[in-house]
Amino acid sequence: TFHKKLESISKGKNLILQISLDSTDSTINDYTRGKTAKILKNLEQIKDSSIEFQMATVVHKLNLKSAHNVIDEFYPYIKRFHFLNIQHTEEALKYPELLMSPEEAQDFWLNLSEHSKKFPNDLFLPSLRIQLRAMGTATVDPEFSLHNTASFDCSSCTAGHTHINITSDFKVLGCDIAKDHTFM
């Protein structure tokens, strides 16, 4: 089966498979990403897998009030979640109905921070925990104290596209904030 093949590929490797899903509501997800039924079917098949998964959700006007529900739907077999605001890229600007105001985005992050309190502290990727801290909605574990001045007011994330980081043991990183989870 599909998940057995993935397990054999990932065995003994530091591999985290990311699944992108903006909503379990097919009306919303099919509009932004498509193939919701197939994604949900695959998620059902892999939920007993030994593979480590994380879920990425782009927050936009259509899922602003419901994006956090993916946590309730898929935790605990997906243990890490990553949320990010829709970016004002050339492609996104073609869909102005998806773009949020800064106030709407701030409300989402405040609600997400409150909602996440029912889950373990490592529910989010380190970069997202830092983002929540930068917005004044969460504290950051001491392991991230080097990033006290992190700022997330950029218009889009270019990590891995404009630069890479190579550690002393030759690990290649696309993101120096989420360095424990972004080996290439």
MIVEXPA-815005 format. One record per atom (N, C-alpha, C, CB): x, y, z. Coordinates in pm, whole numbers, padded with zeros to 5 digits, always signed. Glycine has a CB too. Example, Ala and Ser with C-alpha at 12.3 -4.5 7.8 and 13.67 -1.06 7.14 Angstrom:
<sites>
+01319-00569+00780+01230-00450+00780+01320-00330+00780+01131-00447+00905+01285-00225+00708+01367-00106+00714+01290+00003+00787+01408-00060+00572
</sites>
This chain:
<sites>
+00083-00119+00000+00000+00000+00000+00088+00125+00000-00094+00000+00121+00023+00238-00020+00091+00367-00030+00176+00395+00094-00011+00478-00049+00117+00381+00214+00193+00417+00334+00305+00319+00363+00100+00425+00453+00292+00193+00324+00400+00096+00344+00520+00134+00256+00352-00048+00311+00493+00178+00133+00601+00220+00045+00672+00343+00103+00548+00251-00096+00595+00440+00154+00655+00557+00218+00737+00518+00340+00546+00658+00258+00687+00425+00420+00761+00379+00538+00894+00317+00498+00678+00278+00617+00895+00238+00392+01020+00174+00349+01120+00278+00298+00993+00068+00240+01071+00382+00231+01159+00487+00182+01218+00567+00298+01083+00581+00086+01139+00592+00401+01182+00679+00510+01254+00605+00623+01064+00751+00567+01253+00474+00622+01312+00396+00731+01458+00436+00755+01304+00245+00700+01487+00472+00880+01623+00507+00920+01667+00646+00878+01718+00408+00865+01578+00726+00822+01614+00860+00777+01542+00964+00863+01578+00880+00627+01602+01080+00872+01539+01193+00941+01447+01262+00840+01647+01294+00999+01330+01204+00820+01239+01251+00717+01105+01287+00778+01222+01144+00607+01057+01404+00746+00925+01447+00787+00849+01480+00660+00931+01571+00886+00735+01419+00643+00654+01440+00525+00552+01550+00553+00583+01309+00481+00551+01650+00469+00457+01760+00488+00336+01743+00398+00524+01895+00461+00220+01763+00456+00094+01757+00386+00035+01897+00389-00004+01652+00448-00006+01948+00274-00064+02081+00267-00215+02069+00255-00006+02162+00148-00284+02130+00348-00430+02128+00350-00478+02257+00414-00484+02002+00426-00556+02335+00341-00604+02462+00395-00732+02446+00474-00625+02561+00283-00807+02338+00448-00932+02316+00519-00981+02175+00493-01039+02420+00476-01052+02118+00588-01117+01989+00564-01248+02008+00491-01140+01914+00696-01292+02132+00480-01411+02166+00402-01370+02168+00255-01473+02305+00447-01420+02074+00177-01377+02062+00037-01410+02187-00044-01441+01941-00026-01515+02259-00008-01548+02382-00081-01432+02481-00072-01678+02446-00025-01373+02492+00045-01262+02585+00066-01133+02530+00007-01243+02615+00216-01097+02407+00046-00969+02352+00002-00964+02328-00150-00941+02222+00074-01074+02286-00209-01074+02265-00354-01057+02398-00428-01204+02197-00399-01104+02506-00369-01088+02638-00431-00941+02681-00430-01175+02743-00359-00871+02654-00317-00734+02702-00303-00629+02601-00345-00710+02742-00162-00653+02471-00324-00552+02370-00353-00601+02257-00444-00503+02312-00225-00728+02221-00427-00783+02111-00506-00758+01975-00441-00724+02112-00645-00826+01874-00493-00807+01732-00457-00830+01701-00309-00669+01691-00493-00923+01768-00245-00949+01747-00102-00984+01603-00073-01060+01838-00054-01074+01544-00150-01117+01406-00125-00998+01310-00130-01223+01362-00227-00910+01328-00226-00792+01241-00238-00697+01260-00118-00718+01270-00370-00678+01385-00079-00590+01413+00035-00646+01348+00162-00573+01566+00055-00775+01367+00186-00837+01309+00306-00832+01157+00304-00983+01356+00319-00850+01098+00187-00840+00951+00174-00698+00905+00206-00881+00905+00030-00599+00973+00152-00459+00938+00181-00427+00957+00328-00364+01021+00096-00478+01063+00389-00455+01085+00532-00515+00972+00616-00515+01220+00576-00630+00925+00577-00691+00813+00649-00605+00688+00638-00832+00785+00594-00547+00665+00521-00464+00545+00500-00333+00550+00576-00437+00528+00354-00280+00669+00598-00149+00680+00661-00153+00708+00810-00071+00788+00595-00272+00719+00867-00277+00762+01006-00215+00663+01105-00418+00786+01045-00203+00538+01069-00138+00441+01157+00006+00414+01116-00215+00310+01157+00059+00496+01030+00193+00481+00977+00297+00523+01081+00211+00563+00849+00419+00475+01064+00529+00515+01152+00600+00640+01100+00628+00400+01168+00556+00693+00989+00618+00812+00930+00578+00935+01011+00576+00829+00781+00671+01028+01025+00640+01153+01094+00586+01253+00991+00766+01211+01166+00470+01310+01023+00404+01404+00933+00389+01540+01000+00267+01351+00891+00385+01642+00917+00347+01775+00961+00249+01828+00858+00471+01870+00978+00165+01921+00901+00064+01977+00812+00088+02126+00796-00078+01949+00864+00083+02172+00671+00096+02314+00640-00040+02366+00595+00204+02339+00531-00079+02478+00652-00207+02541+00618-00184+02689+00591-00310+02521+00733-00223+02732+00472-00215+02873+00438-00346+02937+00485-00191+02896+00284-00333+03043+00563-00449+03113+00617-00487+03225+00522-00421+03168+00761-00614+03230+00487-00665+03331+00395-00808+03364+00435-00659+03281+00246-00871+03451+00362-01004+03501+00397-01108+03388+00408-01049+03603+00294-01098+03284+00324-01199+03178+00324-01189+03085+00445-01187+03097+00198-01069+03066+00500-01054+02974+00613-01013+03044+00742-00951+02869+00580-01025+03175+00742-00983+03256+00856-01042+03210+00989-01021+03399+00831-01168+03173+00989-01235+03133+01113-01225+02984+01140-01381+03174+01107-01175+02905+01043-01177+02759+01060-01044+02689+01039-01276+02702+00967-00940+02760+01000-00812+02695+00968-00759+02613+01086-00709+02799+00928-00777+02663+01207-00727+02592+01325-00793+02456+01345-00748+02678+01448-00906+02432+01280-00976+02304+01297-00897+02185+01242-01110+02310+01229-00800+02209+01156-00719+02096+01108-00643+02031+01223-00620+02143+00999-00611+02107+01324-00543+02049+01442-00636+01949+01510-00500+02161+01542-00759+01990+01537-00855+01902+01603-00881+01777+01520-00987+01977+01628-00885+01793+01390-00916+01683+01300-00805+01579+01292-00945+01737+01161-00678+01625+01294-00568+01533+01264-00471+01505+01377-00492+01586+01151-00476+01580+01486-00391+01549+01600-00454+01431+01674-00374+01674+01696-00381+01329+01716-00238+01322+01738-00158+01251+01629-00214+01256+01865-00220+01196+01525-00134+01125+01430-00056+01220+01342-00217+01033+01344-00095+01344+01336-00007+01449+01285+00025+01535+01406-00073+01534+01165+00154+01544+01437+00195+01608+01562+00249+01748+01545+00297+01524+01630+00275+01789+01421+00330+01922+01397+00246+01993+01292+00477+01914+01351+00222+02120+01318+00140+02202+01229+00211+02332+01199+00001+02229+01290+00193+02377+01077+00253+02503+01035+00146+02585+00965+00377+02478+00940+00121+02704+01016+00026+02796+00957+00103+02916+00904-00083+02840+01059+00061+02968+00792+00122+03090+00742+00017+03172+00669+00240+03058+00650+00031+03303+00680-00061+03392+00611-00041+03381+00462-00041+03538+00658-00148+03396+00388-00135+03404+00243-00045+03523+00213-00275+03417+00172+00050+03503+00125+00145+03609+00093+00097+03687-00029+00284+03550+00067+00136+03809-00038+00095+03895-00150+00189+03873-00267+00093+04045-00108+00188+03750-00316+00269+03717-00432+00193+03753-00559+00307+03567-00432+00261+03748-00670+00197+03777-00798+00077+03685-00822+00297+03764-00913+00093+03558-00788-00017+03462-00806-00134+03492-00712+00033+03318-00784-00105+03519-00585-00212+03545-00488-00290+03671-00522-00152+03556-00347-00224+03769-00580-00293+03894-00614-00399+03874-00722-00191+03997-00660-00394+03760-00789-00498+03727-00888-00629+03688-00819-00450+03613-00980-00622+03662-00687-00738+03619-00609-00758+03712-00490-00720+03472-00562-00797+03836-00515-00809+03933-00405-00910+03891-00299-00849+04069-00460-01005+03803-00334-01104+03757-00236-01040+03672-00126-01213+03677-00306-00915+03628-00145-00847+03549-00044-00763+03633+00051-00759+03446-00111-00729+03754+00013-00637+03836+00091-00703+03890+00217-00584+03952+00006-00627+03890+00326-00677+03935+00456-00620+04071+00491-00642+03833+00567-00691+04141+00575-00638+04265+00631-00541+04228+00744-00753+04360+00683-00450+04317+00780-00361+04290+00892-00439+04261+01022-00267+04408+00913-00550+04328+01041-00631+04307+01162-00692+04166+01163-00743+04414+01172-00739+04122+01047-00794+03986+01038-00686+03882+01067-00856+03961+00898-00567+03905+01012-00457+03812+01037-00421+03810+01186-00333+03852+00952-00412+03926+01247-00379+03933+01390-00483+03859+01474-00369+04080+01437-00611+03875+01441-00716+03802+01513-00699+03652+01498-00854+03844+01461-00665+03608+01376-00642+03464+01358-00531+03415+01450-00607+03433+01211-00418+03486+01452-00304+03442+01533-00337+03441+01682-00182+03531+01507-00412+03539+01727-00453+03540+01868-00543+03420+01898-00527+03672+01902-00637+03391+01808-00726+03276+01827-00650+03144+01819-00837+03277+01723-00555+03135+01726-00474+03013+01715-00392+02990+01841-00381+03020+01592-00333+03096+01892-00254+03084+02015-00340+03032+02130-00192+03220+02051-00459+03085+02142-00551+03041+02248-00594+02896+02225-00675+03133+02254-00630+02863+02103-00674+02728+02068-00565+02624+02094-00717+02722+01921-00442+02660+02068-00331+02564+02080-00297+02529+02223-00209+02618+02011-00350+02601+02320-00317+02574+02460-00364+02437+02507-00377+02680+02548-00455+02373+02434-00501+02240+02473-00409+02129+02423-00641+02217+02421-00302+02166+02354-00213+02069+02292-00072+02084+02348-00213+02086+02139+00016+01987+02321+00156+01997+02369+00226+02121+02311+00235+01870+02331+00329+02166+02383+00402+02287+02344+00470+02276+02208+00506+02319+02447+00505+02154+02166+00576+02139+02039+00482+02112+01921+00676+02025+02050+00355+02151+01935+00256+02133+01830+00297+02206+01702+00120+02184+01878+00360+02322+01716+00397+02402+01601+00546+02391+01574+00357+02547+01622+00584+02412+01449+00725+02419+01414+00789+02534+01492+00744+02438+01260+00919+02524+01520+00986+02631+01596+00966+02769+01534+01133+02603+01606+00970+02780+01402+00954+02911+01338+00817+02970+01367+00975+02900+01188+00715+02887+01376+00581+02936+01405+00570+02977+01551+00475+02830+01370+00635+02903+01640+00633+02945+01781+00700+03080+01797+00704+02840+01869+00806+03105+01720+00873+03234+01725+00783+03342+01668+01007+03230+01648+00711+03310+01562+00618+03408+01503+00511+03445+01604+00554+03352+01375+00457+03347+01674+00355+03376+01776+00414+03464+01886+00300+03245+01835+00539+03438+01922+00604+03522+02023+00623+03664+01972+00738+03462+02064+00663+03678+01845+00686+03810+01788+00557+03892+01785+00744+03798+01647+00444+03823+01776+00316+03892+01774+00263+03913+01916+00215+03814+01691+00342+03873+02015+00301+03892+02154+00197+03794+02200+00250+04030+02172+00183+03680+02129+00078+03585+02165+00131+03457+02227-00002+03551+02044+00263+03443+02239+00318+03320+02297+00459+03347+02346+00317+03203+02194+00504+03262+02433+00643+03268+02477+00721+03163+02400+00655+03245+02631+00851+03172+02406+00936+03081+02331+01026+03008+02427+01020+03157+02224+01044+02881+02403+01132+02800+02487+01274+02858+02485+01132+02654+02439+01352+02836+02591+01488+02889+02597+01574+02846+02479+01553+02845+02725+01547+02732+02417+01630+02686+02305+01628+02785+02189+01582+02550+02258+01533+02879+02188+01524+02974+02078+01565+03114+02120+01384+02975+02023+01636+03126+02230+01670+03258+02281+01762+03337+02187+01735+03245+02417+01830+03271+02095+01915+03343+02001+01835+03426+01902+02003+03245+01925+01706+03399+01893+01624+03463+01792+01528+03566+01852+01546+03359+01715+01568+03630+01961+01479+03725+02028+01441+03844+01942+01544+03774+02154+01518+03873+01838+01485+03987+01753+01423+03943+01621+01610+04070+01728+01378+03819+01612+01319+03770+01487+01201+03857+01448+01274+03622+01502+01190+03884+01321+01081+03965+01270+01011+03889+01158+01132+04102+01220+00880+03898+01154+00804+03827+01052+00715+03924+00976+00720+03716+01115+00767+04043+00950+00686+04138+00875+00724+04142+00728+00700+04277+00935+00799+04041+00681+00836+04036+00541+00714+03998+00456+00952+03936+00518+00722+04029+00327+00606+04003+00242+00598+03857+00198+00611+04091+00120+00707+03784+00201+00702+03640+00173+00830+03575+00223+00684+03613+00020+00822+03447+00247+00938+03373+00296+01020+03324+00177+00895+03253+00385+01147+03358+00174+01233+03316+00065+01337+03214+00110+01302+03437+00004+01322+03163+00232+01418+03066+00283+01431+02949+00187+01377+03016+00423+01553+02913+00158+01578+02803+00066+01581+02846-00079+01475+02698+00085+01527+02963-00110+01529+03013-00248+01641+03115-00268+01394+03077-00284+01668+03193-00166+01768+03298-00179+01897+03265-00104+01713+03429-00129+01891+03171-00011+02010+03137+00064+01994+02998+00125+02038+03242+00174+02105+02939+00161+02104+02816+00239+02208+02833+00350+02136+02690+00150+02197+02751+00449+02294+02750+00558+02355+02612+00562+02227+02788+00694+02485+02606+00580+02554+02477+00592+02618+02474+00730+02661+02456+00478+02581+02372+00808+02634+02362+00944+02773+02302+00940+02540+02277+01032+02839+02302+01055+02975+02248+01063+02980+02098+01033+03034+02274+01200+02870+02028+01048+02867+01886+01012+02802+01866+00874+02790+01806+01119+02802+01971+00792+02760+01970+00652+02613+01940+00629+02841+01869+00579+02529+01971+00725+02386+01965+00701+02346+02093+00628+02306+01949+00836+02262+02078+00528+02217+02192+00449+02079+02233+00500+02213+02159+00296+02064+02360+00536+01940+02410+00591+01882+02519+00501+01961+02464+00734+01753+02512+00476+01687+02617+00400+01634+02726+00490+01576+02558+00317+01624+02698+00619+01570+02795+00715+01653+02789+00841+01420+02767+00746+01712+02901+00880+01795+02899+01000+01716+02915+01127+01898+03007+00992+01586+02945+01120+01503+02955+01240+01452+02816+01278+01386+03052+01218+01402+02742+01181+01351+02607+01206+01461+02504+01180+01226+02577+01118+01581+02533+01224+01696+02454+01188+01690+02308+01230+01816+02515+01246+01614+02275+01332+01605+02135+01374+01512+02054+01288+01560+02127+01515+01441+02117+01197+01339+02045+01122+01346+02066+00972+01206+02086+01170+01450+02133+00923+01450+02166+00781+01575+02118+00709+01436+02315+00763+01629+02003+00747+01746+01952+00677+01709+01921+00532+01801+01826+00747+01803+01950+00442+01784+01912+00301+01879+01800+00268+01808+02033+00206
</sites>
